[in-house]
Amino acid sequence: MTKGTPSMGKKSGKKNFARCRRCGKSAYHIRKKKCASCGFGNTAKLRVFNWMKLSKRR
Ligand SMILES: [Zn+2]
């Protein structure tokens, strides 16, 4: 197992991600039936983390 560009060759073959219907990114996992970006298929709400809500009030 190597890091870097040669590892990209392992990405060939079966594709697991398709374009997400909700966020439009290619992050919808076909086998898991959920989007890694917005959580589509996993939750009705948008996938959100606590650190996303941090506002700029120091
Ligand atoms: Zn999505």
N, CA, C, O and the ligand as a Tripos MOL2 file, in Angstrom:
@<TRIPOS>MOLECULE
protein
  233   231    59     0     0
PROTEIN
NO_CHARGES

@<TRIPOS>ATOM
      1 N           0.8470   -1.2000    0.0000 N.3       1 MET1
      2 CA          0.0000    0.0000    0.0000 C.3       1 MET1
      3 C           0.8730    1.2370    0.0000 C.2       1 MET1
      4 O           1.6930    1.4410    0.8950 O.2       1 MET1
      5 N           0.6860    2.0460   -1.0040 N.am      2 THR2
      6 CA          1.4470    3.2760   -1.0750 C.3       2 THR2
      7 C           0.5030    4.4590   -1.0500 C.2       2 THR2
      8 O          -0.6860    4.3490   -1.3480 O.2       2 THR2
      9 N           1.0550    5.5520   -0.6950 N.am      3 LYS3
     10 CA          0.2590    6.7730   -0.7290 C.3       3 LYS3
     11 C           0.5850    7.5420   -1.9980 C.2       3 LYS3
     12 O           1.5880    7.2710   -2.6580 O.2       3 LYS3
     13 N          -0.2550    8.4880   -2.3320 N.am      4 GLY4
     14 CA          0.0290    9.3400   -3.4670 C.3       4 GLY4
     15 C          -0.6540    8.8920   -4.7380 C.2       4 GLY4
     16 O          -1.5620    8.0610   -4.7080 O.2       4 GLY4
     17 N          -0.2310    9.4250   -5.8210 N.am      5 THR5
     18 CA         -0.8910    9.2200   -7.1140 C.3       5 THR5
     19 C          -0.9820    7.7460   -7.5210 C.2       5 THR5
     20 O          -2.0200    7.3630   -8.0610 O.2       5 THR5
     21 N           0.0050    6.9090   -7.3090 N.am      6 PRO6
     22 CA         -0.1210    5.5030   -7.7020 C.3       6 PRO6
     23 C          -1.3140    4.8160   -7.0610 C.2       6 PRO6
     24 O          -1.8390    3.8520   -7.6180 O.2       6 PRO6
     25 N          -1.7530    5.2900   -5.9040 N.am      7 SER7
     26 CA         -2.9020    4.6950   -5.2350 C.3       7 SER7
     27 C          -4.1870    4.9190   -6.0070 C.2       7 SER7
     28 O          -5.1590    4.1880   -5.8180 O.2       7 SER7
     29 N          -4.2040    5.9070   -6.8630 N.am      8 MET8
     30 CA         -5.4180    6.2080   -7.6090 C.3       8 MET8
     31 C          -5.7980    5.0510   -8.5300 C.2       8 MET8
     32 O          -6.9570    4.9220   -8.9250 O.2       8 MET8
     33 N          -4.8250    4.2150   -8.8700 N.am      9 GLY9
     34 CA         -5.1140    3.0760   -9.7250 C.3       9 GLY9
     35 C          -6.0540    2.0920   -9.0600 C.2       9 GLY9
     36 O          -6.7590    1.3540   -9.7480 O.2       9 GLY9
     37 N          -6.0810    2.0650   -7.7260 N.am     10 LYS10
     38 CA         -6.9620    1.1600   -6.9920 C.3      10 LYS10
     39 C          -8.4100    1.6010   -7.0720 C.2      10 LYS10
     40 O          -9.3260    0.8510   -6.7330 O.2      10 LYS10
     41 N          -8.6010    2.8270   -7.5240 N.am     11 LYS11
     42 CA         -9.9710    3.3460   -7.6020 C.3      11 LYS11
     43 C         -10.7350    2.7730   -8.7860 C.2      11 LYS11
     44 O         -11.9550    2.9130   -8.8790 O.2      11 LYS11
     45 N         -10.0130    2.1310   -9.6830 N.am     12 SER12
     46 CA        -10.6820    1.5800  -10.8540 C.3      12 SER12
     47 C         -11.4720    0.3380  -10.4680 C.2      12 SER12
     48 O         -11.2650   -0.2510   -9.4070 O.2      12 SER12
     49 N         -12.3670   -0.0380  -11.3430 N.am     13 GLY13
     50 CA        -13.1830   -1.2150  -11.0620 C.3      13 GLY13
     51 C         -14.5900   -0.8260  -10.6610 C.2      13 GLY13
     52 O         -15.2160    0.0200  -11.3000 O.2      13 GLY13
     53 N         -15.0810   -1.4380   -9.6100 N.am     14 LYS14
     54 CA        -16.4430   -1.1500   -9.1820 C.3      14 LYS14
     55 C         -16.5550    0.2740   -8.6650 C.2      14 LYS14
     56 O         -15.7020    0.7540   -7.9180 O.2      14 LYS14
     57 N         -17.6020    0.9220   -9.0720 N.am     15 LYS15
     58 CA        -17.8120    2.2700   -8.5560 C.3      15 LYS15
     59 C         -18.8370    2.2260   -7.4340 C.2      15 LYS15
     60 O         -19.8630    1.5530   -7.5220 O.2      15 LYS15
     61 N         -18.5350    2.9410   -6.4100 N.am     16 ASN16
     62 CA        -19.4100    2.9300   -5.2420 C.3      16 ASN16
     63 C         -20.2110    4.2160   -5.1110 C.2      16 ASN16
     64 O         -21.2490    4.2500   -4.4490 O.2      16 ASN16
     65 N         -19.7230    5.2660   -5.7420 N.am     17 PHE17
     66 CA        -20.3840    6.5500   -5.5760 C.3      17 PHE17
     67 C         -21.0330    7.0090   -6.8700 C.2      17 PHE17
     68 O         -20.4670    6.8580   -7.9530 O.2      17 PHE17
     69 N         -22.1950    7.5570   -6.7460 N.am     18 ALA18
     70 CA        -22.8740    8.1460   -7.8940 C.3      18 ALA18
     71 C         -23.2530    9.5800   -7.5250 C.2      18 ALA18
     72 O         -23.1190    9.9940   -6.3740 O.2      18 ALA18
     73 N         -23.7210   10.3170   -8.5040 N.am     19 ARG19
     74 CA        -24.0920   11.7000   -8.2170 C.3      19 ARG19
     75 C         -25.3120   11.7200   -7.3050 C.2      19 ARG19
     76 O         -26.3010   11.0220   -7.5330 O.2      19 ARG19
     77 N         -25.2100   12.5240   -6.2890 N.am     20 CYS20
     78 CA        -26.2980   12.5970   -5.3140 C.3      20 CYS20
     79 C         -27.4540   13.4130   -5.8680 C.2      20 CYS20
     80 O         -27.2570   14.4360   -6.5250 O.2      20 CYS20
     81 N         -28.6630   12.9430   -5.5900 N.am     21 ARG21
     82 CA        -29.8500   13.6250   -6.1030 C.3      21 ARG21
     83 C         -30.0830   14.9410   -5.3660 C.2      21 ARG21
     84 O         -30.7000   15.8600   -5.9050 O.2      21 ARG21
     85 N         -29.5950   15.0250   -4.1500 N.am     22 ARG22
     86 CA        -29.8930   16.1930   -3.3310 C.3      22 ARG22
     87 C         -28.7960   17.2510   -3.3580 C.2      22 ARG22
     88 O         -29.0790   18.4360   -3.5310 O.2      22 ARG22
     89 N         -27.5550   16.8290   -3.1880 N.am     23 CYS23
     90 CA        -26.4910   17.8410   -3.1260 C.3      23 CYS23
     91 C         -25.7410   17.9560   -4.4530 C.2      23 CYS23
     92 O         -24.9730   18.8960   -4.6560 O.2      23 CYS23
     93 N         -25.9680   16.9860   -5.3620 N.am     24 GLY24
     94 CA        -25.3570   17.0910   -6.6740 C.3      24 GLY24
     95 C         -23.9120   16.6280   -6.7140 C.2      24 GLY24
     96 O         -23.3040   16.5750   -7.7830 O.2      24 GLY24
     97 N         -23.3610   16.2960   -5.5630 N.am     25 LYS25
     98 CA        -21.9840   15.8180   -5.5470 C.3      25 LYS25
     99 C         -21.9460   14.3260   -5.8520 C.2      25 LYS25
    100 O         -22.9390   13.6130   -5.7020 O.2      25 LYS25
    101 N         -20.7930   13.8840   -6.2750 N.am     26 SER26
    102 CA        -20.6440   12.4590   -6.5560 C.3      26 SER26
    103 C         -20.2770   11.7300   -5.2720 C.2      26 SER26
    104 O         -19.2110   11.1230   -5.1660 O.2      26 SER26
    105 N         -21.1750   11.8020   -4.3050 N.am     27 ALA27
    106 CA        -20.8800   11.2480   -2.9910 C.3      27 ALA27
    107 C         -21.9620   10.2910   -2.5270 C.2      27 ALA27
    108 O         -21.9510    9.8430   -1.3800 O.2      27 ALA27
    109 N         -22.8920    9.9800   -3.4080 N.am     28 TYR28
    110 CA        -23.9560    9.0510   -3.0260 C.3      28 TYR28
    111 C         -23.4430    7.6260   -3.1510 C.2      28 TYR28
    112 O         -23.1150    7.1720   -4.2480 O.2      28 TYR28
    113 N         -23.3740    6.9270   -2.0410 N.am     29 HIS29
    114 CA        -22.8540    5.5620   -2.0300 C.3      29 HIS29
    115 C         -23.9400    4.5900   -2.4680 C.2      29 HIS29
    116 O         -24.9930    4.4890   -1.8370 O.2      29 HIS29
    117 N         -23.6730    3.8840   -3.5480 N.am     30 ILE30
    118 CA        -24.6960    3.0140   -4.1280 C.3      30 ILE30
    119 C         -24.9740    1.8120   -3.2270 C.2      30 ILE30
    120 O         -26.1290    1.4330   -3.0330 O.2      30 ILE30
    121 N         -23.9330    1.2220   -2.6850 N.am     31 ARG31
    122 CA        -24.1140    0.0120   -1.8660 C.3      31 ARG31
    123 C         -24.6740    0.3670   -0.5030 C.2      31 ARG31
    124 O         -25.5060   -0.3570    0.0440 O.2      31 ARG31
    125 N         -24.2120    1.4950    0.0500 N.am     32 LYS32
    126 CA        -24.7180    1.9140    1.3660 C.3      32 LYS32
    127 C         -26.0330    2.6510    1.2470 C.2      32 LYS32
    128 O         -26.7510    2.8250    2.2310 O.2      32 LYS32
    129 N         -26.3520    3.0910    0.0150 N.am     33 LYS33
    130 CA        -27.5870    3.8180   -0.2430 C.3      33 LYS33
    131 C         -27.6670    5.1010    0.5790 C.2      33 LYS33
    132 O         -28.7220    5.4420    1.1140 O.2      33 LYS33
    133 N         -26.5760    5.7850    0.6700 N.am     34 LYS34
    134 CA        -26.5960    7.0730    1.3510 C.3      34 LYS34
    135 C         -25.4940    7.9610    0.8210 C.2      34 LYS34
    136 O         -24.4880    7.4910    0.2900 O.2      34 LYS34
    137 N         -25.7070    9.2580    0.9760 N.am     35 CYS35
    138 CA        -24.7370   10.2160    0.4980 C.3      35 CYS35
    139 C         -23.7440   10.5560    1.5920 C.2      35 CYS35
    140 O         -24.1290   10.8340    2.7280 O.2      35 CYS35
    141 N         -22.4730   10.5340    1.2490 N.am     36 ALA36
    142 CA        -21.4460   10.8320    2.2380 C.3      36 ALA36
    143 C         -21.3570   12.3210    2.5040 C.2      36 ALA36
    144 O         -20.8020   12.7380    3.5200 O.2      36 ALA36
    145 N         -21.8950   13.1220    1.6100 N.am     37 SER37
    146 CA        -21.7690   14.5640    1.7540 C.3      37 SER37
    147 C         -22.9430   15.1700    2.5180 C.2      37 SER37
    148 O         -22.7490   15.9100    3.4820 O.2      37 SER37
    149 N         -24.1690   14.8490    2.0800 N.am     38 CYS38
    150 CA        -25.3200   15.4950    2.7030 C.3      38 CYS38
    151 C         -26.1490   14.5060    3.5180 C.2      38 CYS38
    152 O         -27.0810   14.9150    4.2110 O.2      38 CYS38
    153 N         -25.8290   13.2180    3.4500 N.am     39 GLY39
    154 CA        -26.5610   12.2460    4.2450 C.3      39 GLY39
    155 C         -27.8540   11.8020    3.5950 C.2      39 GLY39
    156 O         -28.7110   11.2170    4.2570 O.2      39 GLY39
    157 N         -28.0080   12.0690    2.3130 N.am     40 PHE40
    158 CA        -29.2240   11.6760    1.6000 C.3      40 PHE40
    159 C         -29.3540   10.1510    1.6150 C.2      40 PHE40
    160 O         -28.3990    9.4390    1.3040 O.2      40 PHE40
    161 N         -30.5230    9.6640    1.9710 N.am     41 GLY41
    162 CA        -30.7260    8.2220    2.0730 C.3      41 GLY41
    163 C         -30.5170    7.7430    3.4910 C.2      41 GLY41
    164 O         -31.0280    6.6990    3.8960 O.2      41 GLY41
    165 N         -29.7630    8.5190    4.2350 N.am     42 ASN42
    166 CA        -29.4980    8.1680    5.6260 C.3      42 ASN42
    167 C         -30.4250    8.9370    6.5520 C.2      42 ASN42
    168 O         -30.9560    8.3850    7.5160 O.2      42 ASN42
    169 N         -30.6130   10.2050    6.2530 N.am     43 THR43
    170 CA        -31.4620   11.0500    7.0700 C.3      43 THR43
    171 C         -32.2580   11.9890    6.1750 C.2      43 THR43
    172 O         -31.8170   12.3390    5.0800 O.2      43 THR43
    173 N         -33.4130   12.3880    6.6390 N.am     44 ALA44
    174 CA        -34.2440   13.3040    5.8570 C.3      44 ALA44
    175 C         -33.6690   14.7000    5.8990 C.2      44 ALA44
    176 O         -33.8650   15.5050    4.9880 O.2      44 ALA44
    177 N         -32.9470   14.9710    6.9890 N.am     45 LYS45
    178 CA        -32.3350   16.2910    7.1230 C.3      45 LYS45
    179 C         -30.9500   16.2830    6.5040 C.2      45 LYS45
    180 O         -30.3740   15.2230    6.2580 O.2      45 LYS45
    181 N         -30.4270   17.4510    6.2580 N.am     46 LEU46
    182 CA        -29.0740   17.5450    5.7370 C.3      46 LEU46
    183 C         -28.0970   17.1090    6.8150 C.2      46 LEU46
    184 O         -28.2620   17.4140    7.9970 O.2      46 LEU46
    185 N         -27.0880   16.3940    6.3780 N.am     47 ARG47
    186 CA        -26.0640   15.9490    7.2970 C.3      47 ARG47
    187 C         -25.3480   17.1720    7.8650 C.2      47 ARG47
    188 O         -24.8660   18.0220    7.1170 O.2      47 ARG47
    189 N         -25.2830   17.2500    9.1750 N.am     48 VAL48
    190 CA        -24.6910   18.4440    9.7740 C.3      48 VAL48
    191 C         -23.8320   18.0330   10.9670 C.2      48 VAL48
    192 O         -24.1490   17.0810   11.6790 O.2      48 VAL48
    193 N         -22.7710   18.7470   11.1660 N.am     49 PHE49
    194 CA        -21.9030   18.5070   12.3010 C.3      49 PHE49
    195 C         -21.9360   19.7140   13.2180 C.2      49 PHE49
    196 O         -22.3140   20.8130   12.8140 O.2      49 PHE49
    197 N         -21.5390   19.4920   14.4430 N.am     50 ASN50
    198 CA        -21.5380   20.5920   15.4000 C.3      50 ASN50
    199 C         -20.5630   21.6860   14.9820 C.2      50 ASN50
    200 O         -20.8220   22.8740   15.1780 O.2      50 ASN50
    201 N         -19.4350   21.2670   14.4030 N.am     51 TRP51
    202 CA        -18.4450   22.2820   14.0310 C.3      51 TRP51
    203 C         -18.9200   23.1180   12.8530 C.2      51 TRP51
    204 O         -18.3400   24.1660   12.5690 O.2      51 TRP51
    205 N         -19.9720   22.6710   12.1580 N.am     52 MET52
    206 CA        -20.4940   23.4730   11.0660 C.3      52 MET52
    207 C         -21.2840   24.6710   11.5840 C.2      52 MET52
    208 O         -21.4010   25.7020   10.9210 O.2      52 MET52
    209 N         -21.8230   24.5010   12.7940 N.am     53 LYS53
    210 CA        -22.6910   25.5450   13.3380 C.3      53 LYS53
    211 C         -21.9110   26.6590   14.0200 C.2      53 LYS53
    212 O         -22.4710   27.6920   14.3860 O.2      53 LYS53
    213 N         -20.6090   26.4360   14.1860 N.am     54 LEU54
    214 CA        -19.8070   27.4370   14.8740 C.3      54 LEU54
    215 C         -19.8520   28.7600   14.1310 C.2      54 LEU54
    216 O         -19.4760   28.8450   12.9620 O.2      54 LEU54
    217 N         -20.3060   29.7640   14.8070 N.am     55 SER55
    218 CA        -20.3530   31.0790   14.1910 C.3      55 SER55
    219 C         -19.0510   31.8260   14.4640 C.2      55 SER55
    220 O         -18.1700   31.3480   15.1780 O.2      55 SER55
    221 N         -18.9610   33.0090   13.8720 N.am     56 LYS56
    222 CA        -17.7150   33.7510   13.9860 C.3      56 LYS56
    223 C         -17.6470   34.6440   15.2050 C.2      56 LYS56
    224 O         -16.9540   35.6610   15.2030 O.2      56 LYS56
    225 N         -18.3690   34.2620   16.2490 N.am     57 ARG57
    226 CA        -18.2230   35.0120   17.4970 C.3      57 ARG57
    227 C         -17.0600   34.3960   18.2580 C.2      57 ARG57
    228 O         -17.1920   33.2690   18.7330 O.2      57 ARG57
    229 N         -16.0200   35.0210   18.3860 N.am     58 ARG58
    230 CA        -14.8740   34.4260   19.0660 C.3      58 ARG58
    231 C         -15.1870   34.2290   20.4820 C.2      58 ARG58
    232 O         -14.3490   33.7350   21.2370 O.2      58 ARG58
    233 ZN        -25.7300   14.3650   -1.1540 Zn       59 ZN59
@<TRIPOS>BOND
     1     1     2 1
     2     2     3 1
     3     3     4 2
     4     3     5 am
     5     5     6 1
     6     6     7 1
     7     7     8 2
     8     7     9 am
     9     9    10 1
    10    10    11 1
    11    11    12 2
    12    11    13 am
    13    13    14 1
    14    14    15 1
    15    15    16 2
    16    15    17 am
    17    17    18 1
    18    18    19 1
    19    19    20 2
    20    19    21 am
    21    21    22 1
    22    22    23 1
    23    23    24 2
    24    23    25 am
    25    25    26 1
    26    26    27 1
    27    27    28 2
    28    27    29 am
    29    29    30 1
    30    30    31 1
    31    31    32 2
    32    31    33 am
    33    33    34 1
    34    34    35 1
    35    35    36 2
    36    35    37 am
    37    37    38 1
    38    38    39 1
    39    39    40 2
    40    39    41 am
    41    41    42 1
    42    42    43 1
    43    43    44 2
    44    43    45 am
    45    45    46 1
    46    46    47 1
    47    47    48 2
    48    47    49 am
    49    49    50 1
    50    50    51 1
    51    51    52 2
    52    51    53 am
    53    53    54 1
    54    54    55 1
    55    55    56 2
    56    55    57 am
    57    57    58 1
    58    58    59 1
    59    59    60 2
    60    59    61 am
    61    61    62 1
    62    62    63 1
    63    63    64 2
    64    63    65 am
    65    65    66 1
    66    66    67 1
    67    67    68 2
    68    67    69 am
    69    69    70 1
    70    70    71 1
    71    71    72 2
    72    71    73 am
    73    73    74 1
    74    74    75 1
    75    75    76 2
    76    75    77 am
    77    77    78 1
    78    78    79 1
    79    79    80 2
    80    79    81 am
    81    81    82 1
    82    82    83 1
    83    83    84 2
    84    83    85 am
    85    85    86 1
    86    86    87 1
    87    87    88 2
    88    87    89 am
    89    89    90 1
    90    90    91 1
    91    91    92 2
    92    91    93 am
    93    93    94 1
    94    94    95 1
    95    95    96 2
    96    95    97 am
    97    97    98 1
    98    98    99 1
    99    99   100 2
   100    99   101 am
   101   101   102 1
   102   102   103 1
   103   103   104 2
   104   103   105 am
   105   105   106 1
   106   106   107 1
   107   107   108 2
   108   107   109 am
   109   109   110 1
   110   110   111 1
   111   111   112 2
   112   111   113 am
   113   113   114 1
   114   114   115 1
   115   115   116 2
   116   115   117 am
   117   117   118 1
   118   118   119 1
   119   119   120 2
   120   119   121 am
   121   121   122 1
   122   122   123 1
   123   123   124 2
   124   123   125 am
   125   125   126 1
   126   126   127 1
   127   127   128 2
   128   127   129 am
   129   129   130 1
   130   130   131 1
   131   131   132 2
   132   131   133 am
   133   133   134 1
   134   134   135 1
   135   135   136 2
   136   135   137 am
   137   137   138 1
   138   138   139 1
   139   139   140 2
   140   139   141 am
   141   141   142 1
   142   142   143 1
   143   143   144 2
   144   143   145 am
   145   145   146 1
   146   146   147 1
   147   147   148 2
   148   147   149 am
   149   149   150 1
   150   150   151 1
   151   151   152 2
   152   151   153 am
   153   153   154 1
   154   154   155 1
   155   155   156 2
   156   155   157 am
   157   157   158 1
   158   158   159 1
   159   159   160 2
   160   159   161 am
   161   161   162 1
   162   162   163 1
   163   163   164 2
   164   163   165 am
   165   165   166 1
   166   166   167 1
   167   167   168 2
   168   167   169 am
   169   169   170 1
   170   170   171 1
   171   171   172 2
   172   171   173 am
   173   173   174 1
   174   174   175 1
   175   175   176 2
   176   175   177 am
   177   177   178 1
   178   178   179 1
   179   179   180 2
   180   179   181 am
   181   181   182 1
   182   182   183 1
   183   183   184 2
   184   183   185 am
   185   185   186 1
   186   186   187 1
   187   187   188 2
   188   187   189 am
   189   189   190 1
   190   190   191 1
   191   191   192 2
   192   191   193 am
   193   193   194 1
   194   194   195 1
   195   195   196 2
   196   195   197 am
   197   197   198 1
   198   198   199 1
   199   199   200 2
   200   199   201 am
   201   201   202 1
   202   202   203 1
   203   203   204 2
   204   203   205 am
   205   205   206 1
   206   206   207 1
   207   207   208 2
   208   207   209 am
   209   209   210 1
   210   210   211 1
   211   211   212 2
   212   211   213 am
   213   213   214 1
   214   214   215 1
   215   215   216 2
   216   215   217 am
   217   217   218 1
   218   218   219 1
   219   219   220 2
   220   219   221 am
   221   221   222 1
   222   222   223 1
   223   223   224 2
   224   223   225 am
   225   225   226 1
   226   226   227 1
   227   227   228 2
   228   227   229 am
   229   229   230 1
   230   230   231 1
   231   231   232 2
@<TRIPOS>SUBSTRUCTURE
     1 MET1         2 RESIDUE 1 A MET
     2 THR2         6 RESIDUE 1 A THR
     3 LYS3        10 RESIDUE 1 A LYS
     4 GLY4        14 RESIDUE 1 A GLY
     5 THR5        18 RESIDUE 1 A THR
     6 PRO6        22 RESIDUE 1 A PRO
     7 SER7        26 RESIDUE 1 A SER
     8 MET8        30 RESIDUE 1 A MET
     9 GLY9        34 RESIDUE 1 A GLY
    10 LYS10       38 RESIDUE 1 A LYS
    11 LYS11       42 RESIDUE 1 A LYS
    12 SER12       46 RESIDUE 1 A SER
    13 GLY13       50 RESIDUE 1 A GLY
    14 LYS14       54 RESIDUE 1 A LYS
    15 LYS15       58 RESIDUE 1 A LYS
    16 ASN16       62 RESIDUE 1 A ASN
    17 PHE17       66 RESIDUE 1 A PHE
    18 ALA18       70 RESIDUE 1 A ALA
    19 ARG19       74 RESIDUE 1 A ARG
    20 CYS20       78 RESIDUE 1 A CYS
    21 ARG21       82 RESIDUE 1 A ARG
    22 ARG22       86 RESIDUE 1 A ARG
    23 CYS23       90 RESIDUE 1 A CYS
    24 GLY24       94 RESIDUE 1 A GLY
    25 LYS25       98 RESIDUE 1 A LYS
    26 SER26      102 RESIDUE 1 A SER
    27 ALA27      106 RESIDUE 1 A ALA
    28 TYR28      110 RESIDUE 1 A TYR
    29 HIS29      114 RESIDUE 1 A HIS
    30 ILE30      118 RESIDUE 1 A ILE
    31 ARG31      122 RESIDUE 1 A ARG
    32 LYS32      126 RESIDUE 1 A LYS
    33 LYS33      130 RESIDUE 1 A LYS
    34 LYS34      134 RESIDUE 1 A LYS
    35 CYS35      138 RESIDUE 1 A CYS
    36 ALA36      142 RESIDUE 1 A ALA
    37 SER37      146 RESIDUE 1 A SER
    38 CYS38      150 RESIDUE 1 A CYS
    39 GLY39      154 RESIDUE 1 A GLY
    40 PHE40      158 RESIDUE 1 A PHE
    41 GLY41      162 RESIDUE 1 A GLY
    42 ASN42      166 RESIDUE 1 A ASN
    43 THR43      170 RESIDUE 1 A THR
    44 ALA44      174 RESIDUE 1 A ALA
    45 LYS45      178 RESIDUE 1 A LYS
    46 LEU46      182 RESIDUE 1 A LEU
    47 ARG47      186 RESIDUE 1 A ARG
    48 VAL48      190 RESIDUE 1 A VAL
    49 PHE49      194 RESIDUE 1 A PHE
    50 ASN50      198 RESIDUE 1 A ASN
    51 TRP51      202 RESIDUE 1 A TRP
    52 MET52      206 RESIDUE 1 A MET
    53 LYS53      210 RESIDUE 1 A LYS
    54 LEU54      214 RESIDUE 1 A LEU
    55 SER55      218 RESIDUE 1 A SER
    56 LYS56      222 RESIDUE 1 A LYS
    57 ARG57      226 RESIDUE 1 A ARG
    58 ARG58      230 RESIDUE 1 A ARG
    59 ZN59       233 GROUP 0 **** ****
